[in-house]
């Protein structure tokens, strides 16, 4: 997963063997396996995923906190629906993070990465699945702050796309802002585009090579797109780097961006009417 290599046949074979030997796996091996498949965006069969989760809940006390968080993040990517099992994983986090004094101010120290993962998990569990939060308010707040604090630097590709949008004023599109955070989710947004004679604003995400494995969105990209599309209050247009590269001439780029912006706005009008 870390090298970004995709080989579906290899993944299938590995998963088959892993499932057979799951009874011998240690907690870290279980967590790493599920996390690896979620990270590369590989869709595990529901029955096999259930097998991993059941094994986890049967030996929950043996798992370290980071291993539980990795599992929960993976289940968010997969949009897992066995909430009874998910609730058990949350209970382990609460048990480790809130000591017997029940004082939220004594929450355990988690890394910024772990807190960011927990924020995405909370978005999935509380907002997407509409379940009551099981995490204490202080931990949820710290998770969101850590998530928003993750720094991002505009890429050359993003600057190129933004420059092209800035040249589209005559077509009714204009840049409203860049590098801002979505109020509903905390995700960073590359560009906000306004449309003439419309109060609505469209979010633009420019997805470079690190967002994909063999042109398929990786787990983090899949999760971000899904949560922005379902939870944010503005339409989302994702531009993969290879599609941008195909539009090799500025005129082609301008025309395509103008068309896509209009289509997304029309689609949102239709959704609102429904």
KEKE-3310 file (N, C-alpha, C; in steps of 0.2 Angstrom, whole numbers, plus 5000, padded with zeros to 4 digits):
npx = (5004:5010:5019:5011:5008:4998:4990:4978:4976:4986:4982:4970:4974:4982:4973:4964:4973:4976:4964:4962:4972:4969:4966:4977:4983:4990:4985:4991:4994:4981:4976:4985:4983:4969:4970:4979:4972:4961:4968:4974:4962:4956:4942:4936:4927:4911:4909:4921:4927:4919:4923:4936:4933:4925:4935:4943:4935:4934:4945:4948:4954:4967:4972:4981:4979:4981:4980:4967:4961:4966:4959:4946:4946:4948:4936:4928:4932:4928:4914:4907:4894:4890:4886:4886:4897:4906:4903:4909:4922:4924:4921:4933:4942:4937:4939:4952:4956:4949:4952:4948:4944:4935:4937:4937:4947:4958:4961:4969:4985:4986:4993:4994:4991:4983:4972:4967:4963:4953:4944:4939:4933:4923:4915:4910:4903:4895:4889:4887:4882:4873:4873:4872:4886:4899:4911:4919:4915:4927:4937:4932:4932:4946:4951:4945:4951:4965:4964:4960:4971:4981:4993:4993:5001:5000:5000:5010:5001:4989:4990:4991:4978:4970:4975:4970:4956:4955:4955:4943:4933:4925:4917:4908:4913:4922:4936:4934:4940:4955:4963:4955:4945:4932:4917:4908:4914:4928:4938:4951:4949:4954:4951:4938:4925:4915:4899:4893:4878:4873:4871:4877:4892:4905:4915:4932:4942:4959:4966:4981:4995:4997:4985:4980:4980:4986:4977:4965:4956:4963:4961:4960:4957:4945:4937:4937:4931:4918:4914:4914:4905:4893:4891:4895:4890:4891:4892:4904:4918:4929:4945:4955:4973:4977:4967:4967:4980:4977:4970:4977:4979:4976:4964:4956:4955:4949:4936:4932:4931:4922:4911:4909:4908:4895:4887:4887:4881:4869:4865:4864:4853:4843:4843:4839:4826:4820)
npy = (4994:5006:5009:5011:5003:4993:4978:4969:4955:4949:4955:4949:4936:4936:4941:4930:4920:4926:4926:4913:4910:4918:4915:4914:4926:4941:4955:4967:4963:4960:4973:4980:4973:4976:4990:4992:4987:4996:5008:5007:5007:4996:4985:4976:4960:4959:4949:4944:4955:4956:4945:4948:4959:4953:4944:4954:4960:4949:4948:4960:4967:4965:4973:4988:5006:5014:5004:5001:5013:5014:5003:5008:5019:5013:5006:5016:5021:5010:5011:5003:4993:4986:4991:4987:4981:4991:5000:4993:4994:5008:5008:5003:5014:5024:5018:5018:5031:5039:5040:5030:5040:5047:5060:5071:5080:5073:5066:5054:5056:5058:5056:5068:5063:5052:5058:5066:5055:5050:5061:5060:5047:5051:5059:5050:5041:5049:5059:5054:5042:5045:5042:5043:5051:5043:5046:5057:5074:5083:5076:5074:5087:5090:5082:5087:5099:5095:5089:5100:5108:5101:5105:5110:5112:5122:5114:5113:5110:5113:5127:5129:5125:5134:5146:5145:5145:5158:5165:5164:5173:5179:5170:5168:5162:5163:5164:5162:5160:5152:5137:5134:5130:5118:5121:5112:5100:5101:5098:5102:5113:5115:5125:5138:5141:5154:5157:5167:5177:5169:5163:5153:5143:5133:5119:5115:5101:5097:5083:5076:5064:5057:5054:5043:5026:5017:5025:5024:5030:5031:5025:5036:5047:5043:5043:5056:5062:5057:5061:5075:5076:5072:5079:5092:5109:5113:5110:5098:5097:5086:5085:5075:5072:5067:5069:5083:5084:5079:5089:5098:5110:5128:5133:5122:5117:5128:5128:5115:5116:5126:5120:5109:5116:5122:5111:5104:5114:5114:5101:5102:5111:5103:5092:5099:5103:5091)
npz = (5000:5004:4994:4983:4973:4961:4959:4955:4954:4962:4974:4976:4978:4989:4998:4999:5004:5016:5023:5025:5035:5045:5058:5065:5065:5073:5082:5076:5063:5058:5059:5050:5038:5034:5034:5024:5012:5012:5010:4997:4990:4987:4985:4997:4999:5006:5015:5018:5024:5035:5042:5046:5055:5064:5070:5075:5085:5094:5100:5106:5117:5115:5106:5101:5103:5092:5082:5082:5079:5065:5060:5061:5053:5041:5040:5038:5026:5018:5020:5030:5037:5049:5063:5076:5078:5075:5086:5096:5094:5095:5109:5114:5111:5119:5132:5132:5131:5140:5157:5172:5180:5173:5168:5156:5153:5155:5143:5133:5125:5108:5092:5079:5067:5070:5077:5066:5058:5066:5066:5052:5053:5063:5055:5046:5054:5062:5054:5040:5042:5051:5065:5083:5091:5099:5104:5117:5118:5119:5114:5101:5097:5098:5088:5076:5076:5074:5062:5053:5055:5047:5036:5019:5003:4989:4973:4957:4947:4953:4953:4940:4935:4942:4937:4924:4926:4931:4919:4914:4915:4905:4901:4911:4923:4938:4950:4967:4979:4986:4993:5005:5020:5021:5029:5034:5034:5037:5028:5017:5003:4986:4976:4975:4965:4957:4949:4936:4938:4948:4965:4970:4974:4968:4972:4968:4966:4963:4958:4960:4955:4967:4972:4967:4962:4949:4941:4948:4961:4977:4994:5003:4994:4989:5001:5004:4993:4993:5006:5005:4994:5000:5012:5011:5007:4995:4977:4970:4960:4954:4947:4939:4936:4924:4915:4915:4909:4896:4890:4881:4876:4879:4875:4874:4887:4893:4887:4891:4905:4907:4902:4911:4923:4921:4919:4931:4939:4934:4936:4950:4952:4947:4956:4968:4964:4964)
capx = (5000:5014:5023:5006:5008:4992:4990:4972:4976:4990:4978:4965:4977:4984:4967:4962:4977:4976:4958:4963:4976:4967:4965:4984:4985:4991:4982:4994:4994:4975:4975:4988:4980:4963:4972:4982:4967:4958:4973:4975:4956:4953:4936:4935:4921:4908:4909:4928:4928:4915:4928:4942:4930:4923:4941:4945:4931:4934:4952:4948:4958:4974:4974:4983:4974:4982:4978:4959:4960:4967:4953:4940:4947:4947:4929:4925:4933:4923:4907:4905:4887:4889:4887:4887:4905:4909:4902:4914:4929:4923:4922:4940:4945:4935:4942:4960:4957:4946:4953:4943:4942:4930:4939:4939:4953:4964:4961:4976:4988:4986:4997:4990:4988:4978:4967:4964:4959:4946:4939:4936:4928:4917:4911:4907:4898:4889:4886:4885:4877:4868:4873:4875:4893:4901:4917:4918:4916:4933:4941:4930:4935:4953:4951:4944:4957:4971:4962:4960:4978:4986:4995:4994:5004:4997:5005:5010:4995:4983:4991:4989:4971:4968:4976:4965:4949:4955:4954:4936:4928:4921:4912:4904:4916:4928:4939:4931:4945:4959:4965:4951:4942:4925:4914:4904:4918:4935:4942:4954:4947:4959:4948:4931:4923:4908:4896:4889:4871:4871:4874:4881:4899:4907:4922:4936:4948:4964:4969:4987:4996:4997:4978:4978:4984:4984:4971:4959:4956:4965:4956:4959:4954:4938:4933:4936:4926:4912:4911:4913:4899:4887:4890:4896:4884:4892:4894:4911:4921:4936:4949:4961:4978:4978:4962:4970:4985:4974:4967:4984:4979:4972:4957:4952:4954:4944:4930:4930:4930:4916:4905:4908:4905:4888:4883:4887:4877:4862:4863:4862:4847:4838:4842:4835:4819:4817)
capy = (5000:5012:5010:5014:4998:4990:4972:4966:4947:4948:4957:4944:4930:4938:4941:4923:4916:4929:4924:4906:4910:4924:4913:4914:4933:4945:4962:4972:4960:4961:4980:4982:4970:4979:4996:4992:4987:5002:5013:5007:5008:4989:4984:4969:4957:4961:4943:4944:4961:4954:4940:4952:4963:4948:4942:4959:4960:4943:4949:4968:4970:4964:4978:4994:5011:5016:4999:5002:5019:5012:4999:5012:5023:5008:5004:5022:5021:5004:5012:4997:4994:4983:4996:4984:4979:4997:5002:4990:4997:5014:5007:5003:5020:5028:5015:5020:5039:5042:5035:5029:5046:5050:5067:5072:5084:5068:5062:5052:5060:5055:5059:5073:5059:5048:5063:5067:5049:5050:5066:5057:5042:5054:5062:5045:5038:5054:5063:5050:5036:5048:5039:5047:5051:5039:5049:5063:5081:5086:5072:5076:5094:5090:5078:5092:5104:5092:5088:5106:5110:5098:5109:5108:5117:5121:5111:5117:5108:5117:5134:5129:5125:5141:5152:5144:5147:5165:5167:5162:5178:5181:5164:5168:5158:5166:5161:5166:5159:5146:5134:5136:5124:5117:5122:5106:5094:5103:5096:5108:5114:5118:5131:5139:5145:5157:5158:5174:5177:5163:5164:5147:5142:5126:5117:5112:5098:5095:5077:5074:5057:5054:5053:5037:5020:5015:5029:5022:5034:5028:5026:5043:5051:5040:5045:5064:5064:5054:5065:5082:5076:5070:5083:5099:5113:5116:5105:5097:5095:5083:5085:5070:5075:5064:5073:5090:5084:5078:5095:5101:5117:5132:5134:5116:5118:5133:5126:5110:5119:5130:5115:5105:5120:5123:5105:5103:5119:5112:5095:5103:5113:5097:5089:5104:5102:5084)
capz = (5000:5004:4987:4978:4967:4960:4956:4958:4955:4968:4980:4977:4980:4995:5003:5000:5009:5023:5026:5028:5040:5050:5065:5068:5065:5079:5081:5071:5057:5056:5057:5044:5032:5032:5032:5017:5007:5012:5008:4990:4987:4985:4989:5000:4999:5013:5020:5021:5029:5041:5045:5049:5060:5069:5073:5079:5091:5098:5104:5106:5122:5113:5101:5103:5101:5085:5078:5082:5075:5058:5058:5061:5047:5035:5039:5035:5018:5015:5022:5033:5040:5055:5068:5083:5079:5075:5092:5101:5092:5098:5116:5116:5111:5125:5137:5133:5131:5146:5162:5177:5184:5169:5167:5149:5152:5155:5137:5131:5120:5101:5087:5075:5061:5073:5078:5060:5056:5070:5063:5047:5056:5065:5049:5043:5058:5064:5048:5034:5044:5056:5072:5089:5093:5105:5107:5121:5115:5119:5109:5094:5095:5096:5081:5071:5075:5071:5054:5050:5055:5042:5031:5012:4999:4982:4968:4951:4944:4955:4951:4933:4934:4945:4932:4918:4929:4931:4912:4911:4917:4900:4901:4917:4929:4941:4956:4973:4984:4985:4999:5011:5023:5021:5035:5036:5035:5039:5022:5013:4996:4982:4973:4975:4958:4957:4942:4935:4939:4953:4972:4972:4973:4966:4975:4964:4969:4958:4961:4957:4955:4974:4974:4963:4960:4942:4938:4952:4967:4983:4999:5006:4989:4989:5007:5004:4988:4996:5011:5002:4990:5003:5018:5010:5005:4988:4972:4969:4953:4954:4941:4939:4933:4917:4911:4913:4904:4889:4887:4881:4873:4884:4873:4876:4894:4895:4885:4895:4912:4906:4901:4917:4928:4919:4920:4938:4942:4931:4940:4957:4951:4946:4963:4972:4962:4966)
cpx = (5004:5018:5018:5006:5001:4992:4984:4972:4981:4986:4973:4968:4979:4978:4964:4966:4977:4969:4958:4967:4975:4967:4972:4987:4985:4987:4985:4994:4986:4973:4978:4986:4974:4965:4975:4977:4963:4962:4973:4968:4953:4947:4935:4928:4918:4909:4916:4930:4925:4920:4933:4939:4928:4930:4944:4941:4931:4941:4953:4954:4966:4977:4976:4979:4975:4980:4970:4958:4961:4962:4947:4940:4946:4940:4925:4926:4928:4916:4904:4898:4886:4891:4888:4894:4908:4909:4907:4921:4929:4924:4929:4944:4943:4938:4949:4960:4954:4947:4947:4940:4936:4931:4941:4945:4959:4964:4968:4979:4989:4990:4992:4987:4982:4971:4963:4960:4952:4941:4935:4931:4922:4912:4907:4901:4893:4886:4883:4880:4872:4867:4875:4882:4894:4908:4915:4919:4923:4938:4939:4932:4942:4955:4950:4949:4963:4970:4963:4967:4983:4987:4995:4997:5002:5002:5005:5004:4989:4984:4989:4982:4968:4969:4971:4958:4949:4954:4947:4931:4923:4916:4908:4907:4922:4930:4937:4937:4949:4961:4961:4948:4935:4922:4911:4908:4925:4940:4945:4951:4952:4957:4941:4930:4916:4906:4892:4881:4869:4875:4878:4888:4901:4914:4926:4942:4952:4967:4975:4989:4996:4990:4976:4983:4982:4978:4965:4961:4959:4960:4955:4956:4946:4934:4932:4931:4919:4909:4910:4906:4893:4886:4891:4890:4886:4894:4902:4913:4928:4939:4955:4967:4979:4973:4964:4975:4983:4972:4974:4984:4974:4965:4953:4950:4949:4937:4927:4928:4923:4910:4904:4905:4897:4884:4882:4882:4869:4860:4861:4855:4841:4837:4838:4827:4816:4816)
cpy = (5006:5014:5012:5009:4994:4984:4968:4958:4945:4950:4952:4938:4930:4938:4934:4919:4919:4927:4917:4906:4915:4922:4913:4921:4936:4951:4966:4969:4961:4968:4982:4979:4974:4986:4997:4991:4993:5008:5013:5007:5001:4987:4977:4967:4958:4955:4942:4949:4959:4949:4944:4956:4958:4946:4948:4960:4955:4944:4956:4970:4969:4970:4985:5000:5013:5010:4999:5007:5017:5008:5003:5016:5019:5007:5010:5022:5016:5006:5006:4998:4990:4987:4993:4983:4986:5000:4999:4993:5004:5014:5007:5009:5024:5025:5017:5027:5042:5037:5034:5035:5050:5058:5068:5076:5079:5064:5060:5056:5055:5059:5063:5068:5055:5052:5064:5061:5049:5055:5063:5051:5045:5057:5056:5042:5043:5057:5059:5045:5039:5044:5044:5046:5047:5042:5055:5069:5083:5082:5073:5083:5094:5086:5083:5097:5102:5091:5095:5109:5107:5103:5106:5114:5116:5119:5115:5116:5112:5124:5135:5130:5132:5146:5151:5147:5155:5169:5166:5167:5179:5176:5163:5164:5163:5163:5166:5165:5152:5144:5136:5129:5124:5117:5116:5100:5095:5101:5103:5108:5118:5125:5132:5144:5148:5157:5164:5172:5171:5165:5158:5147:5135:5125:5113:5108:5095:5089:5075:5066:5053:5052:5046:5032:5017:5018:5028:5026:5029:5029:5033:5048:5049:5043:5052:5065:5062:5059:5072:5082:5076:5075:5090:5103:5116:5110:5104:5094:5093:5083:5081:5073:5073:5068:5080:5089:5083:5084:5100:5108:5121:5132:5128:5115:5123:5131:5120:5112:5123:5125:5112:5109:5121:5117:5103:5108:5117:5106:5097:5107:5108:5093:5093:5103:5096:5084)
cpz = (5000:4998:4982:4972:4967:4956:4958:4959:4961:4974:4982:4980:4987:5000:5004:5005:5016:5027:5029:5034:5046:5057:5069:5068:5072:5077:5076:5064:5054:5054:5051:5038:5030:5030:5025:5012:5007:5009:5000:4987:4985:4989:4991:5000:5006:5018:5022:5025:5035:5045:5049:5055:5066:5073:5078:5086:5096:5102:5105:5111:5120:5108:5104:5100:5094:5080:5077:5078:5067:5056:5057:5054:5041:5034:5037:5028:5015:5016:5025:5037:5046:5061:5075:5084:5079:5082:5097:5100:5095:5106:5118:5116:5117:5131:5138:5134:5137:5152:5167:5180:5180:5168:5160:5148:5152:5149:5135:5125:5113:5097:5082:5069:5064:5074:5071:5057:5060:5068:5057:5048:5059:5060:5046:5047:5060:5059:5043:5036:5049:5062:5077:5090:5099:5108:5111:5117:5114:5114:5102:5092:5094:5090:5076:5070:5072:5064:5050:5049:5050:5037:5024:5008:4992:4977:4962:4947:4946:4953:4944:4931:4937:4940:4926:4920:4929:4924:4909:4913:4912:4899:4907:4923:4932:4948:4962:4978:4983:4992:5005:5014:5022:5028:5038:5038:5038:5033:5019:5006:4992:4979:4974:4968:4959:4950:4942:4935:4944:4959:4974:4970:4972:4969:4969:4967:4963:4961:4957:4957:4962:4976:4971:4963:4954:4940:4942:4958:4973:4988:5002:5001:4989:4995:5006:4999:4990:5001:5009:4998:4994:5009:5017:5007:4998:4983:4972:4962:4955:4948:4941:4934:4926:4913:4910:4908:4897:4886:4886:4878:4878:4882:4875:4883:4896:4893:4889:4902:4912:4906:4907:4922:4927:4921:4927:4941:4940:4935:4947:4957:4951:4953:4968:4970:4964:4973)
residu = (UNK:UNK:UNK:UNK:UNK:UNK:UNK:UNK:UNK:UNK:UNK:UNK:UNK:UNK:UNK:UNK:UNK:UNK:UNK:UNK:UNK:UNK:UNK:UNK:UNK:UNK:UNK:UNK:UNK:UNK:UNK:UNK:UNK:UNK:UNK:UNK:UNK:UNK:UNK:UNK:UNK:UNK:UNK:UNK:UNK:UNK:UNK:UNK:UNK:UNK:UNK:UNK:UNK:UNK:UNK:UNK:UNK:UNK:UNK:UNK:UNK:UNK:UNK:UNK:UNK:UNK:UNK:UNK:UNK:UNK:UNK:UNK:UNK:UNK:UNK:UNK:UNK:UNK:UNK:UNK:UNK:UNK:UNK:UNK:UNK:UNK:UNK:UNK:UNK:UNK:UNK:UNK:UNK:UNK:UNK:UNK:UNK:UNK:UNK:UNK:UNK:UNK:UNK:UNK:UNK:UNK:UNK:UNK:UNK:UNK:UNK:UNK:UNK:UNK:UNK:UNK:UNK:UNK:UNK:UNK:UNK:UNK:UNK:UNK:UNK:UNK:UNK:UNK:UNK:UNK:UNK:UNK:UNK:UNK:UNK:UNK:UNK:UNK:UNK:UNK:UNK:UNK:UNK:UNK:UNK:UNK:UNK:UNK:UNK:UNK:UNK:UNK:UNK:UNK:UNK:UNK:UNK:UNK:UNK:UNK:UNK:UNK:UNK:UNK:UNK:UNK:UNK:UNK:UNK:UNK:UNK:UNK:UNK:UNK:UNK:UNK:UNK:UNK:UNK:UNK:UNK:UNK:UNK:UNK:UNK:UNK:UNK:UNK:UNK:UNK:UNK:UNK:UNK:UNK:UNK:UNK:UNK:UNK:UNK:UNK:UNK:UNK:UNK:UNK:UNK:UNK:UNK:UNK:UNK:UNK:UNK:UNK:UNK:UNK:UNK:UNK:UNK:UNK:UNK:UNK:UNK:UNK:UNK:UNK:UNK:UNK:UNK:UNK:UNK:UNK:UNK:UNK:UNK:UNK:UNK:UNK:UNK:UNK:UNK:UNK:UNK:UNK:UNK:UNK:UNK:UNK:UNK:UNK:UNK:UNK:UNK:UNK:UNK:UNK:UNK:UNK:UNK:UNK:UNK:UNK:UNK:UNK:UNK:UNK:UNK:UNK:UNK:UNK:UNK:UNK:UNK:UNK:UNK:UNK)
# end
